[in-house]
Amino acid sequence: MLSKHPNPAHVAIAECESRLSKQGRKLVVITQNIDELHKRAGSRNVLEIHGSLFKTRCTSCGHVNENHRSPICPALEGKGLPDTDANDANILVEELPRCKECLCNGLIRPATIWWGETLTNCVLSSGNNSMGITFLVNMVGTSSVVYPAAMFAPQVAARGVPVAEFNTAATPATSNFRFHFQGPCGSTLPEALARHETEVIN
């Protein structure tokens, strides 16, 4: 992941946030991605509802810490790859990463939401609060099938708020939205945001 770079859609969103900020308006990015590419593109108001791959969380005390080491401890070197032999993935518990922030010595894990885990109430409240005061939603590059995140835009659309979906194909939620821009988001989103800026200026 450290070798990946923001694409034109990430950059366009960050530039849009900067322009709106100068007008006294706010843009909030609610993302399911755990790659921090929105932040690297320059976005400031980012709600990472599934967490970040570049943070760790102690399973005992809950402390969250930035961690850009890959792997997060030497014992995990080469482990977890799709072609890894299952027996090769066995690691002695004393070699697993431990919390160094307090005396708990708890195991640390990526600060992300794994399949089967639920979002925290704090994250859900932040997302709902942002959607509650929005006047426009852009849905960018999501399958719209992963809940509870997939409920945000349809709920807003049901209140009459315009939602524009940018995706390579229609999704199960497309019929709920006023606009659908089909194609690669790196092409369609920058063009749409630039056109909107031109229309506002004119």
KELUM-569037 format. One record per atom (N, C-alpha, C): residue in one letter; x, y, z. Coordinates in nm, 2 decimals, always signed. Layout:
# KELUM-569037
   drenro        u        v        w
        A        X        Y        Z
...
This chain:
# KELUM-569037
   drenro        u        v        w
        M    +0.08    -0.12    +0.00
        M    +0.00    +0.00    +0.00
        M    +0.09    +0.13    +0.00
        L    +0.20    +0.12    +0.06
        L    +0.29    +0.24    +0.07
        L    +0.34    +0.28    -0.07
        S    +0.33    +0.19    -0.17
        S    +0.38    +0.22    -0.30
        S    +0.26    +0.29    -0.39
        K    +0.14    +0.29    -0.34
        K    +0.03    +0.34    -0.41
        K    +0.02    +0.49    -0.40
        H    -0.04    +0.56    -0.50
        H    -0.05    +0.70    -0.50
        H    -0.20    +0.74    -0.53
        P    -0.24    +0.86    -0.48
        P    -0.37    +0.91    -0.51
        P    -0.40    +0.92    -0.66
        N    -0.52    +0.88    -0.70
        N    -0.55    +0.90    -0.84
        N    -0.62    +1.03    -0.87
        P    -0.65    +1.07    -0.99
        P    -0.71    +1.20    -1.02
        P    -0.84    +1.22    -0.94
        A    -0.92    +1.12    -0.91
        A    -1.04    +1.14    -0.83
        A    -1.01    +1.19    -0.69
        H    -0.91    +1.12    -0.63
        H    -0.87    +1.17    -0.49
        H    -0.83    +1.31    -0.50
        V    -0.75    +1.35    -0.60
        V    -0.69    +1.48    -0.61
        V    -0.81    +1.58    -0.63
        A    -0.90    +1.55    -0.72
        A    -1.02    +1.64    -0.75
        A    -1.10    +1.66    -0.62
        I    -1.12    +1.56    -0.54
        I    -1.20    +1.58    -0.42
        I    -1.12    +1.67    -0.32
        A    -0.99    +1.65    -0.31
        A    -0.92    +1.74    -0.22
        A    -0.92    +1.88    -0.27
        E    -0.91    +1.90    -0.40
        E    -0.91    +2.04    -0.46
        E    -1.05    +2.10    -0.44
        C    -1.15    +2.02    -0.45
        C    -1.29    +2.07    -0.43
        C    -1.30    +2.12    -0.28
        E    -1.25    +2.04    -0.19
        E    -1.26    +2.07    -0.05
        E    -1.19    +2.21    -0.02
        S    -1.07    +2.22    -0.08
        S    -1.00    +2.35    -0.07
        S    -1.08    +2.47    -0.12
        R    -1.14    +2.45    -0.24
        R    -1.22    +2.56    -0.29
        R    -1.34    +2.60    -0.21
        L    -1.41    +2.49    -0.16
        L    -1.53    +2.52    -0.08
        L    -1.49    +2.58    +0.06
        S    -1.37    +2.54    +0.11
        S    -1.33    +2.60    +0.24
        S    -1.31    +2.75    +0.22
        K    -1.26    +2.79    +0.11
        K    -1.23    +2.94    +0.09
        K    -1.36    +3.01    +0.08
        Q    -1.47    +2.94    +0.05
        Q    -1.61    +3.00    +0.04
        Q    -1.68    +2.99    +0.17
        G    -1.61    +2.94    +0.27
        G    -1.68    +2.92    +0.40
        G    -1.77    +2.80    +0.41
        R    -1.75    +2.70    +0.31
        R    -1.83    +2.58    +0.31
        R    -1.74    +2.46    +0.34
        K    -1.81    +2.35    +0.37
        K    -1.73    +2.23    +0.42
        K    -1.76    +2.11    +0.33
        L    -1.66    +2.04    +0.30
        L    -1.67    +1.91    +0.23
        L    -1.62    +1.80    +0.33
        V    -1.70    +1.70    +0.35
        V    -1.65    +1.59    +0.43
        V    -1.64    +1.46    +0.35
        V    -1.53    +1.40    +0.35
        V    -1.51    +1.27    +0.28
        V    -1.54    +1.16    +0.38
        I    -1.64    +1.08    +0.35
        I    -1.67    +0.96    +0.42
        I    -1.62    +0.84    +0.34
        T    -1.52    +0.77    +0.38
        T    -1.46    +0.66    +0.30
        T    -1.46    +0.53    +0.37
        Q    -1.48    +0.42    +0.29
        Q    -1.46    +0.29    +0.34
        Q    -1.32    +0.24    +0.32
        N    -1.24    +0.31    +0.24
        N    -1.11    +0.27    +0.21
        N    -1.02    +0.29    +0.34
        I    -0.92    +0.20    +0.35
        I    -0.83    +0.20    +0.46
        I    -0.69    +0.24    +0.42
        D    -0.67    +0.30    +0.30
        D    -0.54    +0.32    +0.24
        D    -0.49    +0.46    +0.26
        E    -0.57    +0.55    +0.32
        E    -0.53    +0.69    +0.35
        E    -0.50    +0.77    +0.23
        L    -0.54    +0.73    +0.11
        L    -0.51    +0.80    -0.01
        L    -0.58    +0.94    -0.02
        H    -0.69    +0.95    +0.04
        H    -0.76    +1.08    +0.05
        H    -0.68    +1.18    +0.12
        K    -0.62    +1.14    +0.23
        K    -0.54    +1.23    +0.31
        K    -0.41    +1.26    +0.24
        R    -0.35    +1.17    +0.17
        R    -0.23    +1.19    +0.09
        R    -0.26    +1.28    -0.02
        A    -0.38    +1.28    -0.08
        A    -0.42    +1.37    -0.19
        A    -0.44    +1.52    -0.14
        G    -0.46    +1.53    -0.01
        G    -0.47    +1.67    +0.05
        G    -0.61    +1.69    +0.12
        S    -0.70    +1.59    +0.12
        S    -0.82    +1.61    +0.19
        S    -0.80    +1.62    +0.34
        R    -0.87    +1.71    +0.41
        R    -0.85    +1.73    +0.55
        R    -0.96    +1.68    +0.63
        N    -1.09    +1.69    +0.59
        N    -1.20    +1.64    +0.66
        N    -1.24    +1.50    +0.62
        V    -1.17    +1.40    +0.67
        V    -1.18    +1.26    +0.62
        V    -1.23    +1.17    +0.74
        L    -1.34    +1.11    +0.72
        L    -1.39    +1.01    +0.82
        L    -1.37    +0.87    +0.76
        E    -1.27    +0.80    +0.82
        E    -1.24    +0.67    +0.77
        E    -1.32    +0.57    +0.85
        I    -1.43    +0.53    +0.80
        I    -1.53    +0.45    +0.88
        I    -1.48    +0.31    +0.90
        H    -1.39    +0.26    +0.81
        H    -1.34    +0.13    +0.83
        H    -1.19    +0.13    +0.89
        G    -1.15    +0.25    +0.93
        G    -1.02    +0.26    +0.99
        G    -0.91    +0.29    +0.89
        S    -0.78    +0.27    +0.94
        S    -0.67    +0.29    +0.86
        S    -0.57    +0.17    +0.87
        L    -0.51    +0.13    +0.76
        L    -0.41    +0.03    +0.75
        L    -0.28    +0.08    +0.81
        F    -0.27    +0.21    +0.83
        F    -0.14    +0.27    +0.88
        F    -0.16    +0.31    +1.03
        K    -0.25    +0.25    +1.10
        K    -0.26    +0.26    +1.24
        K    -0.28    +0.13    +1.30
        T    -0.24    +0.12    +1.43
        T    -0.26    -0.01    +1.50
        T    -0.34    +0.03    +1.63
        R    -0.41    -0.07    +1.68
        R    -0.49    -0.06    +1.80
        R    -0.46    -0.17    +1.89
        C    -0.44    -0.14    +2.02
        C    -0.42    -0.24    +2.12
        C    -0.55    -0.31    +2.15
        T    -0.55    -0.44    +2.16
        T    -0.67    -0.52    +2.18
        T    -0.70    -0.52    +2.33
        S    -0.61    -0.47    +2.42
        S    -0.64    -0.46    +2.56
        S    -0.68    -0.32    +2.61
        C    -0.59    -0.22    +2.58
        C    -0.62    -0.08    +2.63
        C    -0.69    +0.00    +2.53
        G    -0.69    -0.04    +2.40
        G    -0.76    +0.04    +2.29
        G    -0.68    +0.15    +2.24
        H    -0.55    +0.17    +2.28
        H    -0.47    +0.28    +2.23
        H    -0.45    +0.26    +2.08
        V    -0.46    +0.37    +2.01
        V    -0.44    +0.37    +1.86
        V    -0.31    +0.45    +1.83
        N    -0.23    +0.40    +1.75
        N    -0.10    +0.46    +1.72
        N    -0.07    +0.45    +1.57
        E    -0.01    +0.55    +1.51
        E    +0.03    +0.55    +1.37
        E    +0.14    +0.44    +1.36
        N    +0.13    +0.37    +1.25
        N    +0.23    +0.26    +1.23
        N    +0.25    +0.24    +1.08
        H    +0.36    +0.29    +1.02
        H    +0.38    +0.28    +0.88
        H    +0.49    +0.17    +0.85
        R    +0.52    +0.09    +0.95
        R    +0.61    -0.02    +0.93
        R    +0.54    -0.13    +0.85
        S    +0.61    -0.19    +0.76
        S    +0.54    -0.31    +0.69
        S    +0.65    -0.42    +0.68
        P    +0.63    -0.53    +0.75
        P    +0.52    -0.56    +0.84
        P    +0.53    -0.49    +0.97
        I    +0.43    -0.50    +1.06
        I    +0.43    -0.43    +1.18
        I    +0.52    -0.49    +1.28
        C    +0.57    -0.61    +1.26
        C    +0.67    -0.68    +1.34
        C    +0.74    -0.78    +1.26
        P    +0.87    -0.81    +1.29
        P    +0.95    -0.90    +1.21
        P    +0.89    -1.04    +1.19
        A    +0.82    -1.09    +1.29
        A    +0.76    -1.22    +1.27
        A    +0.65    -1.23    +1.16
        L    +0.60    -1.12    +1.12
        L    +0.49    -1.12    +1.02
        L    +0.55    -1.11    +0.88
        E    +0.68    -1.10    +0.86
        E    +0.75    -1.08    +0.73
        E    +0.71    -1.20    +0.64
        G    +0.65    -1.17    +0.53
        G    +0.61    -1.27    +0.43
        G    +0.49    -1.35    +0.47
        K    +0.42    -1.32    +0.58
        K    +0.31    -1.40    +0.62
        K    +0.18    -1.33    +0.56
        G    +0.08    -1.41    +0.55
        G    -0.05    -1.36    +0.51
        G    -0.07    -1.34    +0.36
        L    +0.03    -1.37    +0.28
        L    +0.01    -1.36    +0.14
        L    -0.08    -1.47    +0.08
        P    -0.15    -1.44    -0.03
        P    -0.25    -1.54    -0.08
        P    -0.20    -1.67    -0.10
        D    -0.07    -1.68    -0.14
        D    -0.01    -1.81    -0.18
        D    +0.07    -1.87    -0.06
        T    +0.06    -1.81    +0.06
        T    +0.13    -1.86    +0.18
        T    +0.07    -1.99    +0.22
        D    +0.16    -2.09    +0.25
        D    +0.12    -2.22    +0.31
        D    +0.06    -2.19    +0.45
        A    -0.06    -2.25    +0.47
        A    -0.13    -2.22    +0.60
        A    -0.04    -2.26    +0.72
        N    +0.04    -2.36    +0.71
        N    +0.13    -2.39    +0.82
        N    +0.24    -2.29    +0.84
        D    +0.28    -2.22    +0.73
        D    +0.38    -2.12    +0.74
        D    +0.33    -1.99    +0.81
        A    +0.20    -1.98    +0.83
        A    +0.14    -1.86    +0.89
        A    +0.14    -1.87    +1.04
        N    +0.18    -1.99    +1.10
        N    +0.18    -2.00    +1.24
        N    +0.30    -1.92    +1.30
        I    +0.26    -1.84    +1.40
        I    +0.36    -1.75    +1.46
        I    +0.35    -1.77    +1.61
        L    +0.47    -1.78    +1.68
        L    +0.47    -1.80    +1.82
        L    +0.41    -1.67    +1.89
        V    +0.32    -1.69    +1.99
        V    +0.25    -1.57    +2.05
        V    +0.35    -1.47    +2.10
        E    +0.47    -1.51    +2.15
        E    +0.56    -1.42    +2.21
        E    +0.63    -1.33    +2.10
        E    +0.61    -1.37    +1.97
        E    +0.67    -1.30    +1.86
        E    +0.57    -1.19    +1.80
        L    +0.45    -1.20    +1.85
        L    +0.35    -1.11    +1.80
        L    +0.37    -0.97    +1.86
        P    +0.32    -0.86    +1.78
        P    +0.35    -0.72    +1.83
        P    +0.27    -0.69    +1.96
        R    +0.33    -0.62    +2.05
        R    +0.27    -0.58    +2.17
        R    +0.26    -0.43    +2.19
        C    +0.17    -0.39    +2.27
        C    +0.15    -0.25    +2.30
        C    +0.26    -0.20    +2.39
        K    +0.32    -0.09    +2.35
        K    +0.43    -0.03    +2.43
        K    +0.38    +0.11    +2.49
        E    +0.26    +0.14    +2.48
        E    +0.21    +0.27    +2.53
        E    +0.18    +0.27    +2.68
        C    +0.15    +0.15    +2.74
        C    +0.12    +0.14    +2.88
        C    +0.17    +0.01    +2.93
        L    +0.14    -0.03    +3.05
        L    +0.19    -0.15    +3.11
        L    +0.10    -0.27    +3.07
        C    +0.00    -0.25    +2.98
        C    -0.10    -0.36    +2.95
        C    -0.03    -0.48    +2.87
        N    +0.07    -0.44    +2.79
        N    +0.14    -0.54    +2.71
        N    +0.04    -0.62    +2.62
        G    -0.07    -0.55    +2.58
        G    -0.17    -0.62    +2.50
        G    -0.12    -0.64    +2.35
        L    -0.18    -0.73    +2.29
        L    -0.15    -0.76    +2.14
        L    -0.20    -0.64    +2.06
        I    -0.13    -0.60    +1.96
        I    -0.18    -0.49    +1.87
        I    -0.22    -0.55    +1.74
        R    -0.31    -0.48    +1.68
        R    -0.37    -0.53    +1.55
        R    -0.39    -0.41    +1.46
        P    -0.41    -0.43    +1.33
        P    -0.44    -0.31    +1.25
        P    -0.57    -0.24    +1.30
        A    -0.57    -0.11    +1.30
        A    -0.69    -0.04    +1.34
        A    -0.79    -0.02    +1.23
        T    -0.83    -0.14    +1.18
        T    -0.93    -0.14    +1.08
        T    -1.05    -0.23    +1.12
        I    -1.16    -0.22    +1.05
        I    -1.27    -0.30    +1.07
        I    -1.26    -0.42    +0.98
        W    -1.26    -0.54    +1.04
        W    -1.26    -0.66    +0.97
        W    -1.40    -0.72    +0.94
        W    -1.41    -0.81    +0.84
        W    -1.54    -0.86    +0.81
        W    -1.60    -0.92    +0.94
        G    -1.73    -0.89    +0.96
        G    -1.80    -0.95    +1.08
        G    -1.80    -0.85    +1.20
        E    -1.71    -0.75    +1.20
        E    -1.70    -0.66    +1.30
        E    -1.80    -0.54    +1.27
        T    -1.84    -0.47    +1.38
        T    -1.93    -0.36    +1.36
        T    -1.86    -0.23    +1.38
        L    -1.92    -0.13    +1.31
        L    -1.86    +0.01    +1.33
        L    -1.90    +0.06    +1.47
        T    -1.81    +0.14    +1.52
        T    -1.84    +0.20    +1.65
        T    -1.95    +0.30    +1.64
        N    -2.02    +0.32    +1.75
        N    -2.13    +0.42    +1.75
        N    -2.08    +0.56    +1.72
        C    -1.96    +0.59    +1.76
        C    -1.90    +0.72    +1.73
        C    -1.88    +0.74    +1.58
        V    -1.83    +0.64    +1.51
        V    -1.81    +0.65    +1.37
        V    -1.95    +0.67    +1.30
        L    -2.05    +0.58    +1.34
        L    -2.18    +0.59    +1.28
        L    -2.24    +0.73    +1.30
        S    -2.23    +0.78    +1.42
        S    -2.29    +0.91    +1.46
        S    -2.22    +1.02    +1.37
        S    -2.09    +1.01    +1.36
        S    -2.02    +1.12    +1.28
        S    -2.07    +1.11    +1.13
        G    -2.09    +0.99    +1.08
        G    -2.14    +0.98    +0.94
        G    -2.28    +1.03    +0.93
        N    -2.36    +0.99    +1.02
        N    -2.50    +1.04    +1.02
        N    -2.52    +1.19    +1.04
        N    -2.43    +1.24    +1.12
        N    -2.44    +1.39    +1.14
        N    -2.40    +1.46    +1.02
        S    -2.30    +1.42    +0.95
        S    -2.25    +1.48    +0.83
        S    -2.36    +1.47    +0.72
        M    -2.42    +1.35    +0.71
        M    -2.53    +1.34    +0.61
        M    -2.65    +1.42    +0.64
        G    -2.67    +1.44    +0.77
        G    -2.79    +1.52    +0.82
        G    -2.79    +1.66    +0.78
        I    -2.67    +1.72    +0.75
        I    -2.67    +1.86    +0.71
        I    -2.62    +1.89    +0.57
        T    -2.61    +1.78    +0.49
        T    -2.55    +1.80    +0.36
        T    -2.66    +1.85    +0.26
        F    -2.61    +1.92    +0.15
        F    -2.70    +1.96    +0.05
        F    -2.67    +1.89    -0.09
        L    -2.56    +1.81    -0.09
        L    -2.52    +1.74    -0.21
        L    -2.43    +1.62    -0.17
        V    -2.45    +1.51    -0.23
        V    -2.37    +1.39    -0.20
        V    -2.31    +1.33    -0.33
        N    -2.18    +1.31    -0.33
        N    -2.12    +1.24    -0.44
        N    -2.08    +1.10    -0.40
        M    -2.14    +1.00    -0.46
        M    -2.10    +0.86    -0.42
        M    -2.00    +0.82    -0.53
        V    -1.87    +0.79    -0.48
        V    -1.76    +0.77    -0.57
        V    -1.71    +0.63    -0.56
        G    -1.71    +0.55    -0.66
        G    -1.64    +0.42    -0.67
        G    -1.68    +0.32    -0.56
        T    -1.80    +0.31    -0.53
        T    -1.84    +0.21    -0.43
        T    -1.95    +0.11    -0.48
        S    -1.94    -0.01    -0.43
        S    -2.04    -0.11    -0.48
        S    -2.18    -0.09    -0.42
        S    -2.19    -0.01    -0.32
        S    -2.31    +0.02    -0.25
        S    -2.38    -0.11    -0.19
        V    -2.30    -0.21    -0.15
        V    -2.35    -0.33    -0.09
        V    -2.30    -0.36    +0.05
        V    -2.20    -0.28    +0.09
        V    -2.14    -0.30    +0.22
        V    -2.21    -0.21    +0.32
        Y    -2.28    -0.27    +0.42
        Y    -2.35    -0.19    +0.52
        Y    -2.27    -0.19    +0.65
        P    -2.29    -0.09    +0.73
        P    -2.40    +0.02    +0.72
        P    -2.36    +0.14    +0.63
        A    -2.24    +0.14    +0.57
        A    -2.20    +0.26    +0.49
        A    -2.30    +0.28    +0.37
        A    -2.34    +0.16    +0.32
        A    -2.43    +0.17    +0.20
        A    -2.56    +0.24    +0.22
        M    -2.60    +0.26    +0.35
        M    -2.73    +0.32    +0.38
        M    -2.73    +0.47    +0.37
        F    -2.61    +0.53    +0.39
        F    -2.60    +0.67    +0.40
        F    -2.66    +0.75    +0.28
        A    -2.61    +0.72    +0.16
        A    -2.66    +0.80    +0.04
        A    -2.81    +0.77    +0.01
        P    -2.86    +0.65    +0.01
        P    -3.00    +0.63    -0.01
        P    -3.09    +0.70    +0.09
        Q    -3.05    +0.71    +0.22
        Q    -3.13    +0.78    +0.32
        Q    -3.13    +0.93    +0.29
        V    -3.02    +0.98    +0.24
        V    -3.02    +1.13    +0.21
        V    -3.10    +1.15    +0.09
        A    -3.09    +1.06    -0.01
        A    -3.17    +1.08    -0.14
        A    -3.32    +1.08    -0.11
        A    -3.36    +0.99    -0.01
        A    -3.50    +0.98    +0.02
        A    -3.55    +1.11    +0.08
        R    -3.46    +1.20    +0.13
        R    -3.50    +1.33    +0.19
        R    -3.51    +1.44    +0.08
        G    -3.47    +1.40    -0.05
        G    -3.47    +1.49    -0.16
        G    -3.34    +1.56    -0.18
        V    -3.23    +1.52    -0.11
        V    -3.10    +1.57    -0.14
        V    -3.04    +1.51    -0.26
        P    -2.99    +1.59    -0.36
        P    -2.93    +1.54    -0.48
        P    -2.81    +1.45    -0.45
        V    -2.81    +1.33    -0.51
        V    -2.70    +1.24    -0.50
        V    -2.65    +1.21    -0.64
        A    -2.52    +1.22    -0.66
        A    -2.46    +1.19    -0.79
        A    -2.37    +1.07    -0.76
        E    -2.39    +0.96    -0.84
        E    -2.31    +0.84    -0.83
        E    -2.21    +0.83    -0.94
        F    -2.09    +0.81    -0.90
        F    -1.98    +0.79    -1.00
        F    -1.93    +0.65    -0.99
        N    -1.94    +0.57    -1.10
        N    -1.90    +0.43    -1.09
        N    -1.88    +0.38    -1.23
        T    -1.81    +0.27    -1.24
        T    -1.79    +0.21    -1.37
        T    -1.91    +0.13    -1.42
        A    -2.00    +0.10    -1.33
        A    -2.13    +0.03    -1.36
        A    -2.24    +0.07    -1.26
        A    -2.36    +0.04    -1.30
        A    -2.47    +0.07    -1.21
        A    -2.46    -0.02    -1.09
        T    -2.51    +0.02    -0.97
        T    -2.51    -0.05    -0.85
        T    -2.65    -0.08    -0.80
        P    -2.67    -0.16    -0.70
        P    -2.80    -0.18    -0.65
        P    -2.87    -0.06    -0.60
        A    -2.79    +0.05    -0.58
        A    -2.85    +0.18    -0.52
        A    -2.87    +0.28    -0.63
        T    -2.83    +0.26    -0.76
        T    -2.83    +0.36    -0.86
        T    -2.97    +0.42    -0.88
        S    -3.07    +0.34    -0.88
        S    -3.21    +0.39    -0.90
        S    -3.26    +0.49    -0.80
        N    -3.19    +0.50    -0.68
        N    -3.23    +0.59    -0.58
        N    -3.17    +0.73    -0.60
        F    -3.08    +0.74    -0.70
        F    -3.00    +0.87    -0.71
        F    -3.05    +0.95    -0.83
        R    -3.03    +1.08    -0.82
        R    -3.07    +1.17    -0.93
        R    -2.97    +1.16    -1.05
        F    -2.85    +1.14    -1.02
        F    -2.74    +1.14    -1.13
        F    -2.66    +1.02    -1.12
        H    -2.62    +0.97    -1.24
        H    -2.52    +0.86    -1.24
        H    -2.42    +0.89    -1.35
        F    -2.30    +0.89    -1.32
        F    -2.19    +0.91    -1.41
        F    -2.11    +0.78    -1.43
        Q    -2.13    +0.72    -1.54
        Q    -2.07    +0.59    -1.56
        Q    -1.93    +0.60    -1.63
        G    -1.84    +0.53    -1.58
        G    -1.70    +0.53    -1.63
        G    -1.60    +0.54    -1.52
        P    -1.47    +0.54    -1.55
        P    -1.37    +0.54    -1.44
        P    -1.38    +0.67    -1.36
        C    -1.38    +0.66    -1.23
        C    -1.39    +0.78    -1.15
        C    -1.28    +0.88    -1.17
        G    -1.16    +0.83    -1.20
        G    -1.05    +0.92    -1.22
        G    -1.07    +1.01    -1.34
        S    -1.17    +0.97    -1.43
        S    -1.20    +1.06    -1.55
        S    -1.33    +1.14    -1.53
        T    -1.43    +1.07    -1.48
        T    -1.56    +1.13    -1.47
        T    -1.57    +1.23    -1.36
        L    -1.51    +1.20    -1.24
        L    -1.53    +1.29    -1.13
        L    -1.46    +1.43    -1.15
        P    -1.33    +1.43    -1.19
        P    -1.26    +1.56    -1.21
        P    -1.33    +1.65    -1.31
        E    -1.38    +1.58    -1.41
        E    -1.45    +1.66    -1.52
        E    -1.58    +1.72    -1.46
        A    -1.66    +1.64    -1.39
        A    -1.78    +1.69    -1.33
        A    -1.76    +1.80    -1.23
        L    -1.66    +1.79    -1.14
        L    -1.63    +1.89    -1.04
        L    -1.58    +2.02    -1.11
        A    -1.50    +2.01    -1.21
        A    -1.45    +2.12    -1.29
        A    -1.56    +2.20    -1.36
        R    -1.65    +2.12    -1.42
        R    -1.77    +2.18    -1.48
        R    -1.86    +2.25    -1.39
        H    -1.88    +2.19    -1.27
        H    -1.96    +2.26    -1.17
        H    -1.90    +2.39    -1.12
        E    -1.77    +2.39    -1.10
        E    -1.70    +2.51    -1.06
        E    -1.71    +2.62    -1.17
        T    -1.70    +2.58    -1.29
        T    -1.72    +2.68    -1.40
        T    -1.86    +2.74    -1.40
        E    -1.96    +2.65    -1.38
        E    -2.10    +2.70    -1.38
        E    -2.13    +2.79    -1.27
        V    -2.07    +2.76    -1.15
        V    -2.08    +2.85    -1.03
        V    -2.02    +2.99    -1.06
        I    -1.90    +2.99    -1.12
        I    -1.83    +3.11    -1.14
        I    -1.90    +3.20    -1.25
        N    -1.96    +3.13    -1.35
        N    -2.03    +3.20    -1.46
        N    -2.16    +3.25    -1.41
